[in-house]
Structures are given as C-alpha cells and as structure tokens.
Amino acid sequence: MNLANIRNFSIIAHIDHGKSTLADRMLEITHTIESRKMRDQVLDSMDLERERGITIKMQPVRMVYHANSPERSEGQEYVLNLIDTPGHIDFSYEVSRALKAVEGSILLIDSTQGVQAQTLTTLAMARLDGLKIIPVLSKIDSPLSRVPEVKEEVIKLLNCDPNEILLVSGRTGEGAENLLREVIKRIPEPKETYPGSENLRALVFDFKYSNHRGVIVFVRVLDGKAAKGDTLLFAVSKEKFTALEVGTFSPEETPKDFLSAGDTGYIVTGIKKPGMARVGDTVTLFKNPLPAFPGYMQPLPVVWASVFPEDADDFAELKLALEKLKLSDSAFSYEEESSGSLGKGFRCGFLGMLHLEIITERLKREFNLKLVITTPSITYEVLLKNGKKEKIYSPYFFPDDGLIEKVFEPWVKLKMITPVRYIGNIMQIIFDHEGEVGDTENFGDNRSAISVLMPLRELMRNFFDELKSTSSGYASISYEIGEMREANVTRLDILVADEIVPAFSRVVARKRAEEEAEKAVEKLAEILPRQMFTLKIQGRALGRIISSRTLSGMKKDVTQHMYGGDITRKMKLREKQKKGKKKMKERGKVNIPQDVFLKMMRSSEK
C-alpha cells in the first residue's frame, strides 16, 4: 500500500465520552466487521470492560475505506489504522503509547458535558508529540447536548476555527462517515525515517501473551518490512527471535505475508520468557539493525499493595497468574514477600487505584483465585538519623519515629474543572486534604479550571469520592506525579493480644493518627470473633498506645452438667477454668480469620 493512502490515528477523550461507540460505527461504515457479528464496544475485548463501560486495554484495528468525495477519485482505497485508547487517569500511560504510533488524533468531547480535566492532560501529550488534532463533539443526538456552549470551550482551548469542529453521534451514526473523510483529509500520511531502506524499524506500543505462541508484540512499522521467518531483534533487551507470524488487526489477528512502513500490526515472537518484550522497544532486523526509537520511558508504579492467596496452597498458582498478567500488562510490577500472619504473597505496584482494582479482579476471574489484598500505600523516601536513605514501599517496614531524620513523599499536580457553584465546598475539601490551590481560570459556561498541589497520600484518602459527592458528579479531575516533599507522617500499627498484625499497618499524617487508630480499632473490635479469653486490641503510633479496646472472653458454664451437689466442687471447677483461660491468654496466639482481613481492607478504603 502506498504511504499516501495510509492514515494512522487514535481516539482520545475523557472516560465515557463515547470513544468505543464511535469506533463501532466506523467499523460498520468500513465493513470491517459483518453486521451479524457486530456488538457494542467491539474493541473492548475484556468482559470487565463491557461491564464497566470503560476501555482498559487498547485494541488496534485496520479498516479499509473507499472514499467517495469531490476532492478524490471515486472509490479510492485508504487504509485507516485506528487505536482506541483508555480514558481513565490510571491508564494515561496506555494513551501515551498509542500516541507514539499515530500521526493524528480525534479529540472527542461529550457535548453534554464539555471539556473535562483528563481531556486537557491528553491533549497536552498529543501536542507534545506534534500530532494533528481533529476536534469532534459527540452525543449530539442527546436532549442534554449543549453544542454551541461546548463549541466555544473547544475554540478557546485549541484556538481553532469553528468550522474545524465536527459533530457526531456514535449511537445513530450521524456525522461518522464525514469524520472518516476528514481523517483522510486532515491527518498526514506516515513518513519513513530512512526512505527506501529495506531494513526494519518498528515501535512496540503494546504486547500480549499466548500460551501456545509466546509473546505477541503490537507494532507500528516505521521503516522497512517484517515478514514471517525473518530473524529479528529487540533493540533494547537484545533478545533475538524468529517471526513466527505477522499480520494486522481486523480487529481479530489476521495473518499477512509481511508488514511494511506505515502499517500497524502484530508479530508473533515465540518468546516465553518474561521481561524480554518491553513497551517502547524497537524491533529491527538481526543482521542489519537500525537505531532504536528514542525517548520512550517505562512507567513507574504509583500505588503499592500486597496480594496473598486466601489458601496458602494456592501460592504457586498465584505466582503463575502474576507472571502471565505481567506478560500482557507492562505497567504492572510485583515481587515476592512474606508475612507472619498472611504467609507468602507478593508486593505489587500499580499505576493507580483503578489499575489495582482491574488487576485483582482479573486474578479472581481469569485464574479463579481467592485473594487477600492489603491496604494500598505509596512510596516514601526516608532519611535515617544514621545518614542512610531508604525507599519504603510497605507500611510495615516504615521505620520507628526515633530512627527517622526526615520523610519525603510524592505530591501530585491536579487539574480540576468544576461548575462555579461548587467551588466553595470544593476548596474546603482541598484544604482538608492538605492541598495548595494555584491558578484558577474561567472555562466558559459557568465553569472554572483549578490547579492544585496535593500529597498523593491525601489523594488516595477518599478524595475522589468526596469530590464527586460535593460536586454532584460534575467535577472532573486529572493528575500527574510531581516532586517529592517533606512529610509529617508516622506508622500506625494495630496490635491484637500485644502482637502487631502487619497487614493492618499503615502510614498516616501525625495530626490524624489518633482519629485513624480509633476507627481501625473500633472496626476490628466489631468484626473479630470472640475468643475464650479476654483480648486487647490496640492502635500504636507516635511511640505510644493511642487507642485501645478490650473484648471480654466467651463465657462457658463448666458446672452446667452438675445438678445440685456440693458448692465447693462447683467453685473448684470455676477456679480451674479461670486458671485455664489465664494460660490461654499468656501463651495463645489469636487466629484471625481471612474474612476479617478482607473486611478491614474494605473499611480502610472508605
């Protein structure tokens, strides 16, 4: 295919602005999928995506479109390579990968909601990559649509001509075919870095794992060709392999004789070792390698949580499941760890709370595992009094106050868009979460954009739910990790029968330590099964016990079997029982059921 007849583009938008529905209409118009095989959200391949109505894993697709327009000869054939992208903050890394593989993007904005905070973040990424932007307003068929007002927002945002803004309805298909014509007209054709070279240079923007075929990399071919049987090389990991199959997405994998410059497709590598394929790596010919594609970074985990099998016998199964997930999700990381109360498990790193939720849900669904997940935490940098510096990923290993000189924690840069009427209450929530308000600007239609700096720790402390509640769901937010700042925090331990339960440990603001301890101790006292002996539950922080509850032991009448008889005999039995309970208390470890851990984790998220 001539490069002049290829267009590579993505759809970028805030969550629930109609990306997947619009993609469905494009697939119908181009007859990429037969009508009888069509279903909603075709490019969302996971059941989890269709249930939640969000895109988690991006799915490329190749469409062939016969353009009928005055500017071009009747029925001229174009190949349109589309990458549908996730819209949630946690998956902005997925968006960044897609943007490296295209020349232009459809910026899709819901005409009932207007520009949202995540839209600003994604737009900035696309502009940084020098992509051609096509602004499009969706859901124009909705009775709640506000096309004139939202158009004004887009004009202000992009400094564009009103005629450049297109209108579509993913539900009815109105405007969808015109949008395809505009993609051909406005988005540049792909260019080769090494024109005329037969040497392969392909960017890996995603990959997945197959039990039978090993790692399958998704690539955008920048230069040259890739054919079945070629001996290829990953430029960064230096792993050599033979291309077992190459092909394109329709949207299912469709084998081809070769992939050439401008194409988006896949290569079956046969590699079954984790870590060999990396997002951002470059595939090139083993004998005549071209330089690697520059400036591609691996994302760093933002949120950490420990994952343990409910049944210790499932540890090996959990390990295998994590290995398989890692092969299909490069942003996910894990390492083995051990806990006295929960046994062997894994310390896992995630891009955010939704990413954590998706991974753990996939472990349960796809591998049928029952799990215990500890309270999520972040990375702290600790300067000890002996001069050593440590990175702390788990609250249980956070040093005692007496050993610490300084603690540093990550802050986030937030961009928030909200109706003006909610600003007063939102400001209060920001201050309650240790936030610092920066620039505030009017954003049209009685809305304001607010810049905020805040500790990541506080963002995770129910900030999203509070913001949603206060703004009646109208406020949107986007964030990125910023600088490390000094933190005034301490470790809170929960003790049961004078023993620390590592799974319940957490790092909290010193000023809120007593409040957090009281809540945790109260909850545990409520759900922990009664023992045969009196039991203490305590919260310890700031070098002392700051909260305590005592659960009385279960009572059993040891004289129940005696009818009448000697009172002295009854007293002896009761005294013996009392001594027995004392011994149990002195030497007995409390067995905490797994469901108690689960209930405590859920309560700590609220």
ChimeraX attribute file (.defattr): number of C-alpha atoms within 10 A of each C-alpha:
attribute: neighborCount
match mode: 1-to-1
recipient: residues
	/A:1	12
	/A:2	12
	/A:3	17
	/A:4	14
	/A:5	16
	/A:6	22
	/A:7	26
	/A:8	26
	/A:9	26
	/A:10	24
	/A:11	25
	/A:12	27
	/A:13	30
	/A:14	25
	/A:15	20
	/A:16	16
	/A:17	24
	/A:18	23
	/A:19	28
	/A:20	23
	/A:21	20
	/A:22	24
	/A:23	23
	/A:24	21
	/A:25	22
	/A:26	22
	/A:27	23
	/A:28	16
	/A:29	17
	/A:30	18
	/A:31	13
	/A:32	19
	/A:33	19
	/A:34	10
	/A:35	10
	/A:36	6
	/A:37	7
	/A:38	14
	/A:39	10
	/A:40	13
	/A:41	21
	/A:42	18
	/A:43	25
	/A:44	21
	/A:45	15
	/A:46	14
	/A:47	11
	/A:48	16
	/A:49	16
	/A:50	16
	/A:51	8
	/A:52	9
	/A:53	16
	/A:54	21
	/A:55	25
	/A:56	23
	/A:57	19
	/A:58	19
	/A:59	21
	/A:60	26
	/A:61	22
	/A:62	24
	/A:63	23
	/A:64	17
	/A:65	22
	/A:66	15
	/A:67	19
	/A:68	13
	/A:69	12
	/A:70	7
	/A:71	8
	/A:72	10
	/A:73	11
	/A:74	11
	/A:75	11
	/A:76	12
	/A:77	15
	/A:78	19
	/A:79	21
	/A:80	22
	/A:81	26
	/A:82	25
	/A:83	25
	/A:84	25
	/A:85	31
	/A:86	28
	/A:87	24
	/A:88	20
	/A:89	23
	/A:90	20
	/A:91	20
	/A:92	21
	/A:93	17
	/A:94	23
	/A:95	25
	/A:96	18
	/A:97	20
	/A:98	27
	/A:99	28
	/A:100	21
	/A:101	26
	/A:102	26
	/A:103	21
	/A:104	27
	/A:105	26
	/A:106	22
	/A:107	23
	/A:108	24
	/A:109	28
	/A:110	26
	/A:111	26
	/A:112	20
	/A:113	16
	/A:114	24
	/A:115	24
	/A:116	24
	/A:117	22
	/A:118	24
	/A:119	22
	/A:120	19
	/A:121	19
	/A:122	22
	/A:123	19
	/A:124	12
	/A:125	17
	/A:126	24
	/A:127	14
	/A:128	10
	/A:129	15
	/A:130	13
	/A:131	20
	/A:132	19
	/A:133	22
	/A:134	19
	/A:135	21
	/A:136	22
	/A:137	27
	/A:138	30
	/A:139	26
	/A:140	21
	/A:141	17
	/A:142	12
	/A:143	8
	/A:144	11
	/A:145	18
	/A:146	18
	/A:147	19
	/A:148	9
	/A:149	14
	/A:150	21
	/A:151	23
	/A:152	17
	/A:153	17
	/A:154	22
	/A:155	16
	/A:156	13
	/A:157	13
	/A:158	11
	/A:159	10
	/A:160	13
	/A:161	10
	/A:162	12
	/A:163	8
	/A:164	13
	/A:165	15
	/A:166	19
	/A:167	22
	/A:168	23
	/A:169	21
	/A:170	22
	/A:171	16
	/A:172	14
	/A:173	18
	/A:174	17
	/A:175	16
	/A:176	21
	/A:177	17
	/A:178	13
	/A:179	18
	/A:180	16
	/A:181	15
	/A:182	14
	/A:183	21
	/A:184	20
	/A:185	13
	/A:186	13
	/A:187	21
	/A:188	20
	/A:189	18
	/A:190	22
	/A:191	14
	/A:192	15
	/A:193	12
	/A:194	14
	/A:195	11
	/A:196	10
	/A:197	14
	/A:198	15
	/A:199	18
	/A:200	26
	/A:201	30
	/A:202	33
	/A:203	27
	/A:204	26
	/A:205	24
	/A:206	26
	/A:207	20
	/A:208	18
	/A:209	22
	/A:210	15
	/A:211	9
	/A:212	8
	/A:213	14
	/A:214	17
	/A:215	23
	/A:216	24
	/A:217	24
	/A:218	25
	/A:219	27
	/A:220	28
	/A:221	27
	/A:222	24
	/A:223	25
	/A:224	23
	/A:225	21
	/A:226	29
	/A:227	20
	/A:228	18
	/A:229	12
	/A:230	18
	/A:231	17
	/A:232	23
	/A:233	23
	/A:234	23
	/A:235	20
	/A:236	15
	/A:237	13
	/A:238	15
	/A:239	15
	/A:240	18
	/A:241	18
	/A:242	18
	/A:243	20
	/A:244	16
	/A:245	22
	/A:246	25
	/A:247	23
	/A:248	24
	/A:249	20
	/A:250	17
	/A:251	18
	/A:252	14
	/A:253	14
	/A:254	14
	/A:255	16
	/A:256	14
	/A:257	10
	/A:258	17
	/A:259	25
	/A:260	22
	/A:261	27
	/A:262	29
	/A:263	28
	/A:264	28
	/A:265	28
	/A:266	28
	/A:267	26
	/A:268	23
	/A:269	22
	/A:270	19
	/A:271	19
	/A:272	17
	/A:273	11
	/A:274	15
	/A:275	13
	/A:276	16
	/A:277	28
	/A:278	21
	/A:279	22
	/A:280	22
	/A:281	26
	/A:282	29
	/A:283	31
	/A:284	28
	/A:285	23
	/A:286	20
	/A:287	10
	/A:288	11
	/A:289	17
	/A:290	20
	/A:291	10
	/A:292	18
	/A:293	18
	/A:294	10
	/A:295	6
	/A:296	15
	/A:297	12
	/A:298	12
	/A:299	14
	/A:300	12
	/A:301	17
	/A:302	17
	/A:303	21
	/A:304	25
	/A:305	22
	/A:306	24
	/A:307	22
	/A:308	25
	/A:309	23
	/A:310	20
	/A:311	14
	/A:312	13
	/A:313	10
	/A:314	16
	/A:315	18
	/A:316	13
	/A:317	14
	/A:318	24
	/A:319	16
	/A:320	12
	/A:321	18
	/A:322	21
	/A:323	17
	/A:324	17
	/A:325	17
	/A:326	19
	/A:327	24
	/A:328	20
	/A:329	19
	/A:330	18
	/A:331	20
	/A:332	20
	/A:333	19
	/A:334	20
	/A:335	12
	/A:336	12
	/A:337	14
	/A:338	13
	/A:339	15
	/A:340	10
	/A:341	13
	/A:342	21
	/A:343	14
	/A:344	18
	/A:345	26
	/A:346	22
	/A:347	19
	/A:348	23
	/A:349	25
	/A:350	25
	/A:351	21
	/A:352	18
	/A:353	16
	/A:354	15
	/A:355	20
	/A:356	21
	/A:357	11
	/A:358	15
	/A:359	18
	/A:360	18
	/A:361	16
	/A:362	18
	/A:363	17
	/A:364	15
	/A:365	13
	/A:366	9
	/A:367	14
	/A:368	13
	/A:369	21
	/A:370	16
	/A:371	20
	/A:372	23
	/A:373	23
	/A:374	25
	/A:375	23
	/A:376	24
	/A:377	21
	/A:378	22
	/A:379	20
	/A:380	23
	/A:381	20
	/A:382	23
	/A:383	17
	/A:384	18
	/A:385	12
	/A:386	9
	/A:387	10
	/A:388	10
	/A:389	15
	/A:390	14
	/A:391	14
	/A:392	16
	/A:393	21
	/A:394	23
	/A:395	26
	/A:396	19
	/A:397	13
	/A:398	21
	/A:399	15
	/A:400	14
	/A:401	15
	/A:402	10
	/A:403	12
	/A:404	18
	/A:405	14
	/A:406	16
	/A:407	20
	/A:408	18
	/A:409	19
	/A:410	20
	/A:411	22
	/A:412	21
	/A:413	20
	/A:414	21
	/A:415	23
	/A:416	20
	/A:417	25
	/A:418	24
	/A:419	18
	/A:420	17
	/A:421	12
	/A:422	17
	/A:423	18
	/A:424	10
	/A:425	12
	/A:426	19
	/A:427	17
	/A:428	11
	/A:429	16
	/A:430	20
	/A:431	12
	/A:432	11
	/A:433	19
	/A:434	14
	/A:435	21
	/A:436	14
	/A:437	15
	/A:438	12
	/A:439	9
	/A:440	14
	/A:441	11
	/A:442	14
	/A:443	19
	/A:444	17
	/A:445	14
	/A:446	10
	/A:447	18
	/A:448	19
	/A:449	22
	/A:450	21
	/A:451	18
	/A:452	19
	/A:453	20
	/A:454	22
	/A:455	22
	/A:456	24
	/A:457	25
	/A:458	18
	/A:459	18
	/A:460	19
	/A:461	15
	/A:462	14
	/A:463	17
	/A:464	15
	/A:465	12
	/A:466	15
	/A:467	22
	/A:468	15
	/A:469	12
	/A:470	17
	/A:471	18
	/A:472	10
	/A:473	13
	/A:474	15
	/A:475	24
	/A:476	21
	/A:477	22
	/A:478	23
	/A:479	22
	/A:480	14
	/A:481	15
	/A:482	15
	/A:483	12
	/A:484	16
	/A:485	14
	/A:486	14
	/A:487	19
	/A:488	13
	/A:489	19
	/A:490	24
	/A:491	23
	/A:492	29
	/A:493	24
	/A:494	26
	/A:495	20
	/A:496	23
	/A:497	17
	/A:498	12
	/A:499	14
	/A:500	19
	/A:501	18
	/A:502	19
	/A:503	23
	/A:504	21
	/A:505	22
	/A:506	23
	/A:507	20
	/A:508	22
	/A:509	16
	/A:510	17
	/A:511	11
	/A:512	11
	/A:513	21
	/A:514	20
	/A:515	13
	/A:516	20
	/A:517	24
	/A:518	16
	/A:519	14
	/A:520	23
	/A:521	20
	/A:522	17
	/A:523	16
	/A:524	21
	/A:525	19
	/A:526	12
	/A:527	13
	/A:528	20
	/A:529	15
	/A:530	14
	/A:531	17
	/A:532	16
	/A:533	20
	/A:534	16
	/A:535	19
	/A:536	17
	/A:537	22
	/A:538	26
	/A:539	27
	/A:540	20
	/A:541	21
	/A:542	16
	/A:543	12
	/A:544	8
	/A:545	16
	/A:546	17
	/A:547	21
	/A:548	17
	/A:549	16
	/A:550	13
	/A:551	16
	/A:552	13
	/A:553	14
	/A:554	11
	/A:555	9
	/A:556	10
	/A:557	9
	/A:558	12
	/A:559	14
	/A:560	8
	/A:561	7
	/A:562	10
	/A:563	7
	/A:564	8
	/A:565	8
	/A:566	9
	/A:567	8
	/A:568	8
	/A:569	11
	/A:570	16
	/A:571	12
	/A:572	12
	/A:573	13
	/A:574	15
	/A:575	11
	/A:576	13
	/A:577	15
	/A:578	13
	/A:579	11
	/A:580	14
	/A:581	17
	/A:582	15
	/A:583	12
	/A:584	16
	/A:585	18
	/A:586	11
	/A:587	8
	/A:588	12
	/A:589	12
	/A:590	15
	/A:591	11
	/A:592	14
	/A:593	11
	/A:594	15
	/A:595	13
	/A:596	17
	/A:597	21
	/A:598	16
	/A:599	15
	/A:600	19
	/A:601	18
	/A:602	13
	/A:603	14
	/A:604	18
	/A:605	11
	/A:606	10
